[in-house]
Amino acid sequence: MFTEDLHEKEDVMTTSTPASGDRLLTASEVAELFRVDPKTVTRWARSGKLASIRTPGGQRRFRQAEVQAFLEDESSTESWSEAEPEPDAE
């Protein structure tokens, strides 16, 4: 019986989604999307740049929709900065 309960809890932790229906991503998964180190993602969460949820074990999880919005915002900022060259100082 205990083993069955443990397996049920594992399934809930790996497949559960928050009430909003978004999938939760790990810092490593988010890091792959941005091509950065997972520690950078953790720094973004600590600084408030990217919202995170804490698991009972203290690990961070990130809502997929929020990560996607942040990714789009970052990529639009990069596109804008690349399209607008800074004037030369003479």
N, C-alpha and C positions, 0 to 999 in steps of 0.2 A: 504494500500500500504506500509506504513512504517513497519508494522509487517512482511510482506512478505520479505522485504529487510533485516530485522534483522535476520530472519530465514535463508535466503540465506547466510549471512555473517557467522552465526554460523556453518553452514554446511561446508563452506570453511575452517574455522579455525580447525575444528575437523577432517576433512578428507584430507586436503591438504598435499601434499608431495613436497619436494624441487625438483628442476629441475632434480636432479640425480635419482629421482624415489624412494629414500629411505623413509621409514616411519620415522616420528619424534617421539621420546620417551620423556616422562617427566622425571624429576629427580627421581621421585618415582618409575617409571617403571625400570629405569636403576638400582636403588638401590636394587630392588627385584632380578634382575639378579645376582648382585654381593653379595647379602646378607649383605648389609651395610645400614647405615642411609642415607636418601636423602641429608643431609647436607654434607656428605662425598663426594657425587657425585658433589655437588656444589663446594666444595674445589678443587676437581680434575679439574673442568672446570676453576676455577680462576687461578690455578697454571699452566694451559696449558697442563696438563696430558691428558685431554679429551676435544676435541673440542665441542663447543656448538653454538647454534644459539639463538639470543634473539628475543622474540616475541614483537610486539608493546607495550604490557603491561609490558615488562621487565622480563618475565619469560624465563627460559632456556629450550631449546629443543635440543635433541641429535640425530644425524643421526644413524639409526639402524645399518648400515654397519660399521660405525666407532666404535660403541659400541661393535659390535660383534668382530671386529679386536682387540680392547683393551681387551676384555674378553679372547680371545684366547691367546693373548700375556701374560696376567696376569696368566692364568692357566698353560702355558708352563713354565713360570718363577717359579711358585710354584712347578711344577713337577720336574724341574731341581734341585731346592734347596733341595727338599725332597730326591731325589735320590742320591745326593752327600753329604754325611755326612762330617762335618768339622773335620779335624784331631785333636786329643786330644793334648792339650798343656801339656808337661811333664816337 
